[in-house]
Amino acid sequence: MGSPTLEKIRSEALSLPESERAELAHSLVASLDAPADADAESAWDTEILRRLAEIDSGTAELIDREEFRRRMRARMSRV
């Protein structure tokens, strides 16, 4: 199952109140993530503005909710 140190930490963590366990779990999972991409937020801002400009200019192909659901179901059934 793990080292004695791990077992001790696990036992102590499981005795914490639920909110503190959730906070600990969040911290542990976040520590496994790769560092944030510094350019990602800027790239998404640029993409959002590009898409909004397409909508405003009338060049975007807009679909209704039912068509969106149909396409998503079709994609999911291929997986």
JOQUI-V214503 format. One record per run of one state. SS is the DSSP state (2 for helix, 1 for strand, 0 for the rest). FROM is the first residue (numbers start at 0). TO is the last residue. Records with the same first field share a line. If there is no record, write none. Layout:
SS: FROM-TO / FROM-TO
This chain:
0: 0-2 / 14-16 / 32-38 / 57-63 / 78-78
2: 3-13 / 17-31 / 39-56 / 64-77
